[in-house]
Amino acid sequence: MTKPYKDKKSKDFFIREFSSDTPTFELVWHRDKNDRVVEVIQSNGWKFQMDNELPKTLESGNVVEIPKETFHRVIKGEGDLIIKIKE
């Protein structure tokens, strides 16, 4: 299975892009090995959901902190989702 996003890596962070063409079934619950700070660059109705919480709409400029080993997912909106991730 291929990943539902493309990454552009930098020394201190990476830019992750989810295409509007991404099938919904590929956006699965998962957890990461490291703490992450995610800044939303572009979103149009995409949402973010942590385990045992309601989904929250992602808007440009939002910052989301994700503790390591915490289940989470994104929920597809319209257009592309672009985020900046620091570990």
N, C-alpha and C positions, 0 to 999 in steps of 0.2 A: 504494500500500500504506500503510495506517495503521500507526502505531507500536503495539507491543504493551504499552504502558504509558501512565500518566497522570502528569504532573508538576504539582507545586504549587511555585511559585518564591518564594523569599525573597531578600533582598539578598545574603546570604553563602552560601546553599546552596539546594538544592531537594530536595523529597521526591518519590521516584518509587515508584509503585505498579504492580505486575504482578498482574493479577487471576487467580484460579484458573481462570477461563474462557479464558485466553489459549491459543490453539492452539500446540502444541509447535513446529510448523514456523515460527512467527514469531520464535522465540528463536534468532537467527542469530549466527554468529561476526561480530564487528565490531571496529573500533578507534576510539578517540576522538582528537580533535585536541589535547586538553589532558590534563595529569596529573590524576588524580582520587583522592580519598580517600572511600571508601564505608563508611558505618556501617550495619550491619543493625539495623533497628528491629523487624521481624517476619518470621519465616520458619518454615516447617514442612516440612522436607525439601528445600527448594530448594538447589541447588548452584551453585558458581562455578568456572569453569575458565579458566585462562590457557593460551595456546598452548604446546604441548609439556609440559604438566603434567597430572596427574590431577585430576579434579573434587574440590572440597572442600565439605563440607556447610556451609551458612550458618546461623549461630545468632545470636539476638539479642545485640547487644553486640559482635559481631565487627567488626573494621575491616580493610578490604582496600585496599591502595594499588595503583593501576593506572597505570603509566607511559604517557604519550601514545604513540600509534601502536603499541600492543601489542594483538594479537588476543586477544579473550576472549569469553565468553558466560555466560549463566545457563541452568541446567537446571531445568525445572519440577519442583516438589514438590507438596504438598497445600496447599490454602488460598492466601491471598494472600502476596506478597512485598512488603515495604515497606522502602525504603532511603533514607538521607540521603546526598546527594552534595555534596562540596565540590570546586571546581576551583581 
